[in-house]
Amino acid sequence: MNLELSTPLELIGRSAEFQRIVEVLAQDGDLLIVGVPGSGRRTLVRGATSAVGAIALEIDCIRATDGERFLQLLAEAINQSFDAAQIQDWVAKSSGDFFRFQWEENGGKLLLVRSLNQKQLWQAFEMLLQLPQMLADAQDRRVVMILQSFPHIRSWDRNGLWETTLRREIHKQTRVSYVLVATIAETTHHTEETNYPIETVQLAPLARDVLAVWAREILQAVGLTFDSRSKALQLFLDAVQGHIGDAMSLIRRLQTLCRPHELITEQDVEQAIEAQLKDLSITYESLLMLLPGNQVHLLECLACDPTDKPQSREYIQKHGLSRGGSLQGALIGLQHKGLIYGAEQRYQLALPLLGLWLRRRLS
């Protein structure tokens, strides 16, 4: 029997955040969801979008390497969510200079006309932003545009023109909302903006007792129980530190290691952790190779010697860290990458299994 990990959100301690997202989307509001990878950002947004009966348009902004690619991804998302005949009609009547519709066996594709210059790309962008509202009106539905890893577009949208235009145009629309999905470090980019108000929902690590209840519930569904006479549950909670993604991966390991109706022992949990770290070691090694040296050093320090004051003189001297701007830059860089939390979470590592792997590697 396979584990069903798509449990009700209330069971994983996000009911308050879920309810707030639903309320904002139901009122045609826009949202910024901030949290580290594996914190449940996408699950919450997708669930809330479904709860308000809206159509979801999902765009992975990491794949958007420039404005043209962003347009293509937006066109794909619209194409997958709406009636092909309506989209074809829109192309034929008003946007044939910039888009074409290609019929295929499974329906059709909305495609950007090739070789558009920058002015034409911009015109195509402004036109495409109006299409979801038009299609939503025709179906009497709401639309939620989910922009995953949204801050990535700033790597090519240097002046913020695309971002500002998108937010301005969708803010004016009555049936379309947008949700920006980002890491913890991105919060400050939007909280001070007043032109286009945006609600921020921040996802902190789950409390130990909340995660313990969820883990027990989900394992009991397949006849597995932590041995209460051992420290198996404590070892599990110490390893995942409130991180839903890491908890799910260990639960899947425990399912393969343990037979139904057996008690989960400390040895089982340790075996699951070892197997998971072994599988992730190449990924973690590759990650360290991609990071600047000062960020690797700081990450190792925070993993082995956690502190809420990494900029203190004592901590800098103890670990041979660079002072001033270099240290601050490393902290911000690790937060932007979703590898550590900010001051509100005492700069703890955002990926607990990575922290455990680093400690064992350096010991």
N, C-alpha and C positions, 0 to 999 in steps of 0.2 A: 504493500500500500504506500503510495506516495504522499508526502506531506502537502497539505494545502496551506501555502504561506500567505495567500491573499486574505488574511483574517480581517474582520471588521476593524476599522481604524481605532475604535474606542478601546480595543484590547491592547493596543500598542502605545497608549498614552498620548495620543494626538487629537483627542476628541474636541478640545477647546479650539485648537488651531483649525481643525477641519470645519467646525461650525462657523468660525470667523470667515474663512475663505468662502463658504457657501453664502453667507450673508452678503459679503461684498460683491460677489459675482451676480447674485440675484438682484442687486440694486444697480447693475451696470457699472460697477466700480472696477478699478484696475489694481493689480497687486504686484508686489515684489516678494518672492519667497526666497529667503536666504537660509542656507544650511550646507553642510559638507556632503560630499557624495555618500550615499547610503543612509541618509537621515530621513528618507521618506518623502522628499519634496515632490517628485513626480507622481507618486502614489496618491498623495493628498490632493494635488491639483486635478488629476484625472478623476478621482472619486468625487470631488466637489463639482466638477464640470458635469459629470453624469447626474449628480443629485439635483442640479438646477435644470436639467433637461436640455443642456446646450450642446452644440456641435463643437468638437475640439479640433483645432488646427495646430499641429505640433511641428515646430521647426527647431532643428538642432543647429544652433548658431556656430558651433565649432566647425561645421562643414561649410559655412559661408566664408569663403576666403576673400571675397570682394563683393561689391554691390550687385554685379550680374549674377553671381552664384546665389546670393541671398534672394534675389528675385525668382530664380529657378526653383529654389526650395519652397518659397511661399506659393508659387504656382502649383507645385506638386501637392502641397498640403491641401490647397483649395480643391484641386482636381480629385483627390481621394475622398473628399467629404461631401461633395455636392453632385447634383444631377448633371450628367455629361451634356444633355441637350440644352440645358439652360446656359452652361458655360460656352458651348458652341455658338449659341444665339448671341451672347455678349460679344464674342470675338467678331462675329459677322457684322454686327450692327455698329460697334463703336471702337473696337481696338485692334482691327486687322493690321494696322501699320506696325504694331509692336508684338502681337501675339498671333499664334496660329493654333488650330485645333486639329489633332491627328487622330482619326478613328482607328481603333484596334479591336481585336477579338473580344477583349474583356471590357470594352467601353471606349475610352479615348484619353488623350493626353493634351493638357494645356501647355504649350511650349512657347518660350521666348524666341522671337525672330532673331536670327544670327546677325552678327556684325553691326549691332546698334552702337552709335557713338554715345558719349557721356550724356549729352543733352537728351537724346532719345531714351536712354536707360532711365533717366530721372522722370521723364514723362510716363514711361511704362510703370515705374514704381508708384507714382501718384494715382494712376488709373487702377492698378491692381489693388491698392489699399481700399478702394471703394467697392470692390467686387463682393467681399464677404457680407457687407451690409445689404447689398442689393439681393443676394441670394438668400440671406436670412429673412428679409422682408417677404420674399416669395414663398418661403416655407413656414413663416410665422414661428421662427425659432430664434434662439440666442446663439451666439458664436463666442467661443473663448480661444484667443490666439495664445498658445503656450510657447514661449520663446526660451528654450533651454540654453544654458550657458550664455545668456544674452550679452554679458560684458565683452565677450570675444570679438564682437563686431567693431569694438573701438580700436582694434589693431589696424583696421583699414579705414574706418569712419573717423578720421583724425579730428575733424571739426565738429563731430556730433550731429551733422546735418541729417543723416538717415535716421538716426535714433530720435532726434527731436521731431522730425516730420512724422514718423510712425506714431509716436506717442500723441502728438497733437491731433492727427487725423482720426485716430481710433477713439481718442477722448471725446471727440465731437459726435461720434456715432452712437445711436441709441440701442442697437442690438449687438454690438461687438465690444468685448472687453479684451484686455491683454494681461497676461501673467508673465513677469520676468522671473526666470529661475536662475539663481546665482549662488555663489559661495558666501560664507559669512563676511568675508572681507569687503564685499561690494555694498554693504548697507549704506555707507555714507554718501554714495554717489547720488542718491535720490531723496534722502530724508529732508534735505533743505530746499528742495524744489517746490515752488508754489504755483507755477503755471499749470501744471498737470498733476494734481494731487494723486498720490499713490499710497495705498496701505501697505505696510511692511509686516510680514509674518516671519518670525525668526524661529528656527528649529534648533533647540539646544539638545544635548544628549539626554536620553531618557533616564529617569531615576531608577536606581537599582531595584526597588520594590516593584515598580511598574513592569520593568523588563522581566523580572522573575515570574510575575503572574502570567505574562504573555508566553514565556518559554514553557512554563508548566502546562498551560492550556493547549498549546500547539503540539507538544509531545504526547500529552495524554490522549489526544485524538488518534494516535497510532499505537497506543498501549505502552508508551515509555514513560518512566518516572525517575526523577533524580532520587538517589538513595539518601534518605533524610539522616541516616546515621553517619554519613560521610560529608566531606566538604566539596562534593561534586558541583552543586549549584553555585557555591561561593567561588570555586575555581572558574566556572563558566562566566559568571558575572564579572570577575576580575579581568578576564581576558577581553570581553567585549565592551566594557565600560560605557554602557548605554547606547551603543552604536547598533542600529537595527540591521544594517547590511552585514556586519561581521557576525552578529548573532544568528542571522538566517543561514549564513554559510556554515557555521559550526553545528547548527541544528540539523542541517542536511547531512553533515558528516556523521553525527551521532545516529541518525536513522540508518545509515549504511553499516555502521559498526555494531549496533546493538540489535538483538532480536526482540520482537514484540513481547510485551509483558515481562521484560527483564528490568531490573533496577540499573540506572546509569551510575557508574562508580567514578571516583576521581581518576582512576586509570583510564576509563573510557573517554573522559573529557580531555585528559592530557594527550591521549592518542589522537583524538580528533584535532586538537590544536596543532600537534606535530605534523599531521598529514596536511593540514591546511597551509601551514607555514612553508612546508616543503614545496607544495604546488605554487605558492605565491612568490617563492624566493627569486625566480628569474625576473618576474614583474618588478619586484622591489629593487633588485640590482639594477635593472634598466632605468628605473625612476631615479635612483641616486646618480647614475651616470649623466642624466639629463639636467640635474640641478647644479647651479653654481656652487663652488667649493664652500663659500661662507654659509650658504643655506644648508648644505649637507652637515657641516660642523654643528650649526645651531640645532638642527633637527636631532642629531645624535645626542647633544647635550640635554635637550628637553625630554628626550625619551628616557635617558638614564638618570637624570637628575631634575625632575620636574620642579618648576618654580613659577610663582606669579609675578616675579620681578626679574626678568631676564636682563633688564637694563641696569640693574644695581651694580655698584662697583665691586662688591664681593663676588657676585656670580661671574662677572666679566673676567676678573682676575683668576678665579678658580679654574675657569675653562679656557682661558686664553682667547677670549672673543675680542673682536675689533670694537672699538668705541664709536660712539656717535652715529653718523649717517649710515655707515656700512651695516651696523647691527640693526638699526631701524629698517633699513632696506631689506635685510634678510627676513626680518619678522613679517613685514608687509608682503614680501614675495611668497613666503610659505602660506600666509593666510589666503592670498589670491589663488593659490593652487589648491586650496582646500585641504592642506596637510596639517595645519594647526588652527585652533580657535584663537580668538582675540582675548583681550584682557578680561572680558566678562566671563570667560570660561578658564581663566588662569593659564592661558597659553598651552593647554594640554593638547596632545596629539589628537588630530581628528579621526585618524584611522588606527584604532587600538591594536589591531593585529600587526600593523607596520611597526608600532612602538615596541611590541613584544619581540618581533623579529630583530629589530635593531639592538635591543638589550641583550638578547641571546647571542647575537653576532659579535657584539663588542665585549662580552664577558670572558 
